Amino acid sequence: MKIQYRVHNSVTISNFLPVKAGVFQSECKKFELLLATTKDSKLGTVLSPKLIWRESTRPEVGFSVDHLELELTDLPTGNGFKMFQHGYQSWSIARKVESTDTDRPPLLSFLHYSQENVYSKNESKVGKFISEYLTLLYNQENQNGVLYAPLEAGEFGTKFEVVFGNEGNVTSVKVIYDIHCLPDLRPNAKLNISKIKVLFFKGSPETKLLKYFEELGKKEGPTNLPKKVPTGWCSWYYYYTNIDQKTILDNLTKVRELNLPFEFFQIDDGYQKEIGDWLIPNEKFPGGMRILADEIKRVGLKPGIWLAPFLVRKKSEFFRKYPEAILKDQNGKPVPALYNPLWGRGYTYALDITHPTALAYIEKVFTTIVKEWGYPYLKLDFLYAGLLPGDVYNKTLSPQARYQNALELIRKIVGKNTFLLGCGAPMLPSIGFFDGMRISCDVAPFWNPERIRIFLKDRNALCTKKALINDITRSSMHRHLWLNDPDCLLVRKKKNKMNEAQTKLMASVMAVSGGMLLVSDDLTKLETDRLDLLKKAFQLNRECQAYTPIPIGIFENEFPLALYNPGGYLGIWNPTEEEKTVRINLPPGVKTKAPFLDFWTGTRVDLQPVDGGFETTLPAFGSVVVSV
């Protein structure tokens, strides 16, 4: 166990040595660590750490704490374990990994910090992994597993480092707290660190994950989630930034002509003059944004709008007028937050969300958009930028704490009746602030990652396949932590490289997940057969949205082959390029009754009972949804 701190650029790593049972002192004599352990029949073993500053004075100028690392002693025994590795934010992959895999982040640094935890230093060693916020270790042969997870969001970031031996045995598990600030270290001050649960179990790992999200949601989650999930249209995945006032109005007219069961109509990126100047529409929106909100309401829909409240570009008026509110490094240079060629050359930067000027601007932006323009649905994107490292104005706040403070301000401004959707958002510290949360990378009009992304070892590369993996593995967050947003459904034929089977598989996963469902096609050009698929997807989604689904087989395949929704539907798919016999085991307690009819076609599905589960043969990218 050790703590890392620094004075300016001089880094010190100090190990903790035992003093007596549950009490440890750092070699540098500055810190004392208290570790209380309790056992609960439901929670398992609970570790409650407290960090105490034992110096008689406050820290010297330039002092800050990087992280605290605790070695856990409760490890699973035996060989053959696999790991569920959870990603840091919306776009970070959450999947099963083998003990022989390598935890390798993207090759380019800007892909790392814009998609993963910038404070996590992956060593790219075989069998050594970092899992953000939580992890599950599981042995499929004997069905033994263990869950490591925090009991609360806390002030500091939480992650786990797991090391495997050559036979799939677990040799080390550490919990690491990202502090990265100068806490208020007065003499004998205690810092409460998030409690950690260690739960050994036998049986279904998916059920244990579901139960954990339920427990976390009761403690930290929202209390006023709407019964209906948002459904509607989004401009992004057909037009991207190439939107204008006419495009928006043409699609709005078509919603009513086609009698689509939409509630929301969301304008995405492309309306603003510049990233950071959210209140100044560009020349393609001559009437402004309020008139569009009024028009959307006039046809009986709720207007939604996109913004990235923590981002800013050098060309923006805000950047020129208020340079003091931009996040900067120790040398006074703006901290890059993103490279996005759609926005022009050069980097996009981040606000210092602890600076009074930045906070005042955030208040002005959200007050105007909600109360003057009249948008009750806000999609907040690229939120990870609020936690990037830099020389912040308020150095006592950890990255996670400053992010939570900013979200608390936003929620206070917009009120409880405004629907907030998070995207590109660190998951754990977002709980309790958002009504909806993107749980995957962006979908795309193609199935597999682009070649350049594969070359760059980008494990989070945007594509429909990667998005659907997360939509399944994180499906049990739905209605416990927020309403899940699996991203937009694409059903069109034109400007879409996915074939019909892949498109139907996409619709099956999203509808059975019960999460939010927005389509992002040009409605004025949508083909008749694809319109029928779209309407059926919304019908299936309505029957599934009130329930929390359970993924099936998260330790059997990177892309789990089934998803069960307690609303009475079981989705099964073959996400490969060849015909495949798919075998699944149902969650404990789920009973079924033949015959099984496919929701999409009404034809009978041959589900053969096998050892407490089922198997069926599906063609390449085939999918069925049966009532059970």
GUSE-531974 format. One record per residue (C-alpha): residue in three letters; x, y, z. Coordinates in pm, whole numbers, padded with zeros to 5 digits, always signed. Layout:
GUSE-531974
ALAXYZ/...
END
This chain:
GUSE-531974
MET+00000+00000+00000/LYS+00136+00340-00089/ILE+00059+00703-00152/GLN+00210+00924-00422/TYR+00239+01299-00373/ARG+00446+01582-00515/VAL+00588+01924-00439/HIS+00578+02104-00771/ASN+00743+01848-01005/SER+00925+01649-00737/VAL+00737+01319-00691/THR+00750+01105-00377/ILE+00610+00754-00334/SER+00569+00655+00028/ASN+00476+00303+00141/PHE+00250+00236+00437/LEU+00384+00021+00718/PRO+00166-00156+00979/VAL+00145+00003+01323/LYS-00128-00216+01468/ALA-00437-00397+01343/GLY-00609-00174+01087/VAL-00361+00116+01131/PHE-00075+00199+00893/GLN+00175+00485+00881/SER+00350+00617+00572/GLU+00728+00596+00565/CYS+00742+00973+00521/LYS+00543+01014+00848/LYS+00301+01254+00682/PHE+00002+01019+00652/GLU-00180+00760+00857/LEU-00417+00510+00700/LEU-00707+00350+00886/LEU-00862+00039+00733/ALA-01180-00087+00896/THR-01326-00412+00765/THR-01679-00537+00825/LYS-01867-00837+00693/ASP-02226-00822+00576/SER-02432-01119+00461/LYS-02560-00923+00158/LEU-02276-00683+00079/GLY-01990-00924+00148/THR-01674-00774+00297/VAL-01675-00393+00318/LEU-01346-00203+00339/SER-01374+00149+00487/PRO-01049+00349+00441/LYS-00967+00683+00602/LEU-00659+00888+00526/ILE-00524+01117+00801/TRP-00274+01402+00766/ARG-00037+01359+01062/GLU+00185+01665+01013/SER+00141+01941+01271/THR+00116+02202+00996/ARG-00053+02229+00660/PRO+00137+02114+00349/GLU+00394+02341+00192/VAL+00330+02548-00120/GLY+00319+02335-00435/PHE+00216+02020-00249/SER-00050+01790-00400/VAL-00155+01427-00371/ASP-00164+01213-00686/HIS-00316+00885-00578/LEU-00362+00632-00298/GLU-00311+00263-00369/LEU-00439-00016-00142/GLU-00356-00384-00180/LEU-00660-00606-00124/THR-00611-00937+00056/ASP-00938-01106-00042/LEU-00848-01282-00367/PRO-01020-01570-00546/THR-00832-01900-00540/GLY-00773-02137-00829/ASN-00700-02104-01198/GLY-00905-02021-01506/PHE-01040-01677-01413/LYS-01153-01416-01663/MET-01229-01050-01600/PHE-01507-00807-01678/GLN-01317-00486-01750/HIS-01531-00177-01711/GLY-01453+00141-01903/TYR-01413+00490-01761/GLN-01672+00689-01953/SER-01960+00655-02198/TRP-01738+00567-02495/SER-01495+00336-02312/ILE-01539-00033-02388/ALA-01685-00257-02113/ARG-01622-00623-02191/LYS-01484-00962-02098/VAL-01106-01006-02122/GLU-00894-01319-02089/SER-00606-01348-01842/THR-00371-01383-02140/ASP-00484-01056-02301/THR-00292-00727-02293/ASP-00449-00411-02151/ARG-00335-00183-02432/PRO-00474+00173-02466/PRO-00491+00356-02803/LEU-00153+00443-02951/LEU-00228+00814-02990/SER-00244+01014-02668/PHE-00541+01226-02777/LEU-00747+00908-02829/HIS-00647+00797-02481/TYR-00746+01111-02291/SER-01062+01168-02496/GLN-01190+00812-02450/GLU-01031+00675-02133/ASN-00913+00784-01790/VAL-00617+01016-01845/TYR-00503+00938-01489/SER-00475+00564-01560/LYS-00135+00454-01684/ASN-00181+00121-01859/GLU+00145-00073-01876/SER+00044-00287-02177/LYS+00161-00604-02002/VAL+00001-00943-02053/GLY-00235-01029-01768/LYS-00224-00685-01600/PHE-00541-00477-01626/ILE-00703-00160-01501/SER-01081-00165-01465/GLU-01249+00166-01394/TYR-01491+00187-01099/LEU-01563-00187-01070/THR-01459-00529-01185/LEU-01587-00888-01186/LEU-01359-01192-01183/TYR-01520-01520-01281/ASN-01438-01885-01341/GLN-01684-02038-01587/GLU-01598-02399-01505/ASN-01690-02390-01136/GLN-01905-02073-01157/ASN-01711-01904-00877/GLY-01666-01529-00893/VAL-01589-01213-00700/LEU-01712-00856-00742/TYR-01495-00558-00642/ALA-01681-00228-00643/PRO-01725+00103-00454/LEU-02036+00159-00244/GLU-02056+00529-00335/ALA-01926+00775-00590/GLY-01711+00957-00336/GLU-01487+01258-00379/PHE-01208+01074-00558/GLY-01199+00849-00862/THR-01189+00474-00800/LYS-01039+00196-01013/PHE-00898-00152-00972/GLU-00570-00303-01089/VAL-00584-00680-01141/VAL-00285-00905-01214/PHE-00319-01263-01338/GLY-00071-01550-01325/ASN+00005-01779-01617/GLU-00280-02019-01539/GLY-00552-01757-01500/ASN-00497-01736-01125/VAL-00537-01395-00963/THR-00212-01282-00800/SER-00300-00924-00706/VAL-00595-00686-00680/LYS-00542-00323-00587/VAL-00789-00039-00546/ILE-00650+00295-00661/TYR-00803+00631-00571/ASP-00741+00921-00812/ILE-00696+01224-00585/HIS-00489+01465-00799/CYS-00541+01778-00592/LEU-00443+01941-00265/PRO-00717+01833-00023/ASP-00785+02043+00285/LEU-00504+01881+00489/ARG-00520+02047+00826/PRO-00346+01876+01120/ASN-00519+01541+01193/ALA-00773+01601+00915/LYS-00943+01282+00795/LEU-01023+01218+00432/ASN-01309+00975+00384/ILE-01236+00749+00091/SER-01506+00549-00089/LYS-01591+00220+00077/ILE-01520-00092-00125/LYS-01724-00409-00131/VAL-01570-00748-00201/LEU-01839-01005-00272/PHE-01756-01369-00339/PHE-02038-01556-00512/LYS-02131-01870-00698/GLY-02365-01866-00996/SER-02467-01596-01241/PRO-02223-01302-01268/GLU-02484-01102-01461/THR-02724-01125-01167/LYS-02458-00999-00926/LEU-02383-00705-01154/LEU-02754-00623-01175/LYS-02785-00634-00795/TYR-02485-00406-00753/PHE-02630-00142-00986/GLU-02959-00166-00797/GLU-02784-00109-00461/LEU-02573+00177-00597/GLY-02877+00338-00755/LYS-03071+00332-00428/LYS-02784+00513-00257/GLU-02669+00755-00527/GLY-02916+00746-00815/PRO-03200+00976-00920/THR-03541+00947-00757/ASN-03763+01094-01028/LEU-03694+00898-01346/PRO-03986+00919-01590/LYS-04184+00601-01655/LYS-04150+00651-02030/VAL-03808+00662-02193/PRO-03740+00943-02441/THR-03813+00850-02800/GLY-03761+01069-03103/TRP-03530+01199-03372/CYS-03172+01328-03365/SER-02997+01511-03649/TRP-02642+01383-03593/TYR-02592+01048-03767/TYR-02719+01152-04108/TYR-02622+01517-04131/TYR-02344+01545-03870/THR-02251+01917-03857/ASN-02414+01989-04195/ILE-02752+02099-04060/ASP-02950+02413-04127/GLN-03288+02554-04039/LYS-03459+02403-04346/THR-03322+02053-04276/ILE-03460+02063-03925/LEU-03802+02184-04034/ASP-03825+01934-04322/ASN-03765+01642-04087/LEU-04002+01788-03831/THR-04279+01800-04091/LYS-04209+01440-04188/VAL-04248+01314-03829/ARG-04614+01408-03838/GLU-04670+01291-04195/LEU-04534+00946-04110/ASN-04722+00933-03779/LEU-04410+00834-03588/PRO-04446+00772-03212/PHE-04195+01038-03109/GLU-04182+01251-02796/PHE-03859+01445-02854/PHE-03699+01617-03153/GLN-03331+01691-03094/ILE-03104+01934-03279/ASP-02743+01816-03255/ASP-02405+01972-03331/GLY-02393+02229-03613/TYR-02620+02515-03501/GLN-02363+02713-03300/LYS-02128+02973-03444/GLU-01831+02817-03267/ILE-01762+02552-03003/GLY-01791+02748-02680/ASP-02024+03017-02819/TRP-02343+02823-02747/LEU-02570+03127-02743/ILE-02468+03252-03089/PRO-02630+03054-03375/ASN-02445+03047-03707/GLU-02571+03187-04037/LYS-02751+02862-04127/PHE-03001+02934-03848/PRO-03114+03290-03929/GLY-03426+03267-03714/GLY-03234+03165-03405/MET-03293+02867-03181/ARG-03598+02983-02990/ILE-03814+02993-03302/LEU-03720+02631-03376/ALA-03811+02528-03022/ASP-04149+02699-03064/GLU-04206+02523-03397/ILE-04121+02184-03247/LYS-04367+02246-02965/ARG-04631+02360-03212/VAL-04644+02013-03369/GLY-04671+01847-03028/LEU-04309+01745-02967/LYS-04055+01844-02703/PRO-03747+02026-02836/GLY-03400+01901-02753/ILE-03059+02051-02820/TRP-02695+01941-02801/LEU-02404+02124-02643/ALA-02059+02048-02503/PRO-02058+02284-02204/PHE-01697+02224-02095/LEU-01535+02270-02439/VAL-01411+02582-02615/ARG-01212+02663-02929/LYS-00963+02944-02983/LYS-01183+03113-03244/SER-01471+03151-02999/GLU-01559+03485-02848/PHE-01542+03331-02503/PHE-01181+03215-02550/ARG-01075+03561-02669/LYS-01259+03750-02396/TYR-01194+03526-02097/PRO-00857+03347-02133/GLU-00833+03326-01754/ALA-01122+03075-01753/ILE-00949+02826-01987/LEU-00787+02517-01833/LYS-00407+02551-01858/ASP-00106+02341-01774/GLN+00173+02438-01535/ASN+00337+02642-01813/GLY+00025+02847-01877/LYS-00065+02677-02206/PRO-00425+02570-02278/VAL-00485+02198-02217/PRO-00599+02010-02530/ALA-00929+01831-02473/LEU-01006+01696-02819/TYR-00897+01682-03179/ASN-01205+01683-03403/PRO-01152+01763-03774/LEU-01525+01834-03814/TRP-01468+02150-03613/GLY-01167+02274-03808/ARG-00791+02256-03769/GLY-00623+02249-03431/TYR-00726+02132-03090/THR-01037+02204-02890/TYR-00973+02308-02530/ALA-01145+02283-02194/LEU-01288+02530-01945/ASP-01150+02545-01596/ILE-01482+02456-01435/THR-01362+02575-01094/HIS-01303+02932-01219/PRO-01575+03187-01128/THR-01585+03325-01484/ALA-01639+02980-01633/LEU-01908+02897-01378/ALA-02086+03226-01443/TYR-02081+03153-01817/ILE-02218+02802-01761/GLU-02502+02954-01560/LYS-02578+03205-01836/VAL-02575+02939-02110/PHE-02810+02699-01934/THR-03043+02972-01812/THR-03077+03104-02167/ILE-03125+02766-02340/VAL-03383+02636-02093/LYS-03569+02943-01975/GLU-03543+03181-02274/TRP-03513+02946-02573/GLY-03742+02683-02421/TYR-03553+02352-02453/PRO-03655+02095-02187/TYR-03419+01824-02319/LEU-03042+01881-02319/LYS-02773+01647-02448/LEU-02444+01735-02276/ASP-02145+01595-02462/PHE-01766+01554-02415/LEU-01811+01583-02040/TYR-01482+01409-01961/ALA-01318+01746-02038/GLY-01427+01869-01696/LEU-01183+01627-01527/LEU-00871+01680-01738/PRO-00549+01764-01550/GLY-00442+02125-01530/ASP-00351+02414-01304/VAL-00706+02478-01186/TYR-00832+02782-00999/ASN-00956+02580-00700/LYS-00677+02334-00620/THR-00857+02176-00324/LEU-01102+01994-00552/SER-01020+01659-00706/PRO-01107+01619-01076/GLN-01409+01410-00976/ALA-01524+01665-00717/ARG-01497+01964-00953/TYR-01695+01771-01213/GLN-01967+01686-00961/ASN-01982+02048-00841/ALA-02033+02170-01199/LEU-02310+01913-01259/GLU-02477+02017-00935/LEU-02476+02378-01057/ILE-02621+02279-01396/ARG-02897+02073-01240/LYS-02985+02360-01004/ILE-03011+02601-01298/VAL-03222+02384-01529/GLY-03449+02239-01260/LYS-03574+01887-01202/ASN-03815+01894-01497/THR-03542+01937-01759/PHE-03421+01608-01903/LEU-03042+01590-01892/LEU-02865+01335-02109/GLY-02496+01276-02044/CYS-02248+01170-02314/GLY-01872+01119-02311/ALA-01925+01125-01937/PRO-01727+00955-01659/MET-01977+00701-01531/LEU-01960+00680-01152/PRO-01944+01054-01067/SER-02236+01119-01305/ILE-02485+00911-01106/GLY-02762+01118-00954/PHE-02728+01416-01188/PHE-02853+01277-01518/ASP-03189+01141-01629/GLY-03029+00958-01923/MET-02676+00843-01996/ARG-02502+00728-02312/ILE-02351+00391-02226/SER-02153+00327-02546/CYS-01932+00477-02810/ASP-02101+00637-03109/VAL-02284+00412-03352/ALA-02195+00451-03718/PRO-02331+00361-04062/PHE-02082+00070-04061/TRP-02044-00240-03845/ASN-01672-00283-03774/PRO-01409-00024-03678/GLU-01239+00163-03960/ARG-00894+00037-04062/ILE-00712+00340-03927/ARG-00869+00283-03585/ILE-00759-00081-03589/PHE-00405+00028-03683/LEU-00406+00273-03391/LYS-00513-00004-03148/ASP-00823+00196-03064/ARG-01024-00050-02856/ASN-01302+00210-02815/ALA-01325+00286-03188/LEU-01667+00414-03283/CYS-01870+00162-03485/THR-02201-00012-03440/LYS-02044-00340-03322/LYS-01857-00175-03032/ALA-02159+00033-02937/LEU-02383-00272-02914/ILE-02131-00458-02695/ASN-02162-00183-02433/ASP-02538-00158-02481/ILE-02554-00520-02366/THR-02282-00532-02098/ARG-02407-00211-01933/SER-02777-00285-01990/SER-02849-00347-01619/MET-02768+00013-01534/HIS-03105+00101-01688/ARG-03356+00241-01437/HIS-03111+00193-01150/LEU-02851+00463-01229/TRP-03039+00648-01507/LEU-03227+00569-01827/ASN-02979+00402-02060/ASP-02909+00567-02395/PRO-02781+00300-02639/ASP-02727+00577-02897/CYS-02931+00633-03210/LEU-03089+00370-03430/LEU-03000+00385-03800/VAL-03239+00203-04033/ARG-03185+00374-04371/LYS-03042+00203-04679/LYS-02866+00502-04834/LYS-02548+00636-04671/ASN-02534+00317-04467/LYS-02275+00040-04516/MET-02455-00198-04279/ASN-02656-00471-04446/GLU-03018-00551-04363/ALA-02928-00822-04110/GLN-02686-00593-03922/THR-02949-00318-03915/LYS-03208-00556-03773/LEU-02959-00684-03514/MET-02898-00324-03410/ALA-03272-00265-03374/SER-03312-00588-03175/VAL-03046-00500-02917/MET-03164-00142-02872/ALA-03534-00224-02848/VAL-03496-00520-02607/SER-03262-00313-02387/GLY-03561-00090-02306/GLY-03347+00221-02311/MET-03397+00550-02490/LEU-03468+00515-02860/LEU-03396+00793-03108/VAL-03361+00748-03482/SER-03104+00948-03677/ASP-03196+00920-04045/ASP-03320+01164-04307/LEU-03692+01103-04261/THR-03772+01263-04596/LYS-03588+00980-04779/LEU-03659+00679-04559/GLU-03750+00364-04754/THR-04088+00201-04687/ASP-03955-00134-04562/ARG-03709+00041-04329/LEU-03990+00264-04201/ASP-04181-00053-04109/LEU-03874-00185-03922/LEU-03847+00147-03739/LYS-04209+00144-03626/LYS-04181-00215-03503/ALA-03865-00125-03309/PHE-04054+00151-03128/GLN-04338-00091-03057/LEU-04098-00345-02903/ASN-03920-00072-02710/ARG-04250+00041-02554/GLU-04306-00307-02414/CYS-03951-00331-02274/GLN-03875+00019-02145/ALA-04027-00014-01797/TYR-03790-00298-01700/THR-03422-00348-01628/PRO-03273-00608-01866/ILE-03011-00872-01790/PRO-02728-00952-02033/ILE-02661-01319-02098/GLY-02309-01459-02134/ILE-02084-01164-02057/PHE-01799-01405-01977/GLU-01853-01627-02281/ASN-01809-01379-02565/GLU-01687-01022-02600/PHE-02017-00957-02778/PRO-02274-01132-02551/LEU-02517-01337-02757/ALA-02843-01261-02577/LEU-03034-01010-02366/TYR-03336-01085-02148/ASN-03593-00818-02068/PRO-03836-00896-01779/GLY-04109-00738-01991/GLY-04121-01081-02149/TYR-03871-01070-02436/LEU-03550-01254-02513/GLY-03320-01126-02786/ILE-03071-01369-02939/TRP-02819-01286-03211/ASN-02521-01404-03407/PRO-02285-01103-03447/THR-02044-01289-03677/GLU-01996-01323-04052/GLU-02083-01694-04062/GLU-02381-01909-03971/LYS-02354-02013-03608/THR-02530-02232-03354/VAL-02590-02000-03059/ARG-02622-02151-02713/ILE-02746-01950-02415/ASN-02839-02003-02051/LEU-03131-01803-01915/PRO-03098-01595-01597/PRO-03198-01780-01275/GLY-03573-01801-01222/VAL-03676-01720-01578/LYS-03939-01962-01707/THR-04030-02005-02071/LYS-04309-02162-02269/ALA-04309-02282-02628/PRO-04388-02214-02905/PHE-04143-01929-02958/LEU-04238-01674-03223/ASP-04003-01410-03363/PHE-04133-01062-03289/TRP-04007-00928-03624/THR-04149-01189-03859/GLY-04412-01377-03658/THR-04251-01705-03762/ARG-04162-01988-03526/VAL-03808-01998-03385/ASP-03654-02338-03325/LEU-03516-02304-02972/GLN-03387-02643-02859/PRO-03361-02703-02481/VAL-03001-02788-02380/ASP-02881-02828-02017/GLY-03101-02558-01865/GLY-03067-02329-02165/PHE-03137-02314-02535/GLU-02957-02331-02862/THR-03059-02222-03209/THR-02885-02178-03542/LEU-02872-01827-03686/PRO-02732-01700-04016/ALA-02455-01440-04034/PHE-02564-01137-03827/GLY-02900-01306-03771/SER-03118-01201-03479/VAL-03450-01306-03331/VAL-03661-01163-03049/VAL-03897-01412-02887/SER-04169-01372-02626/VAL-04095-01580-02315/
END
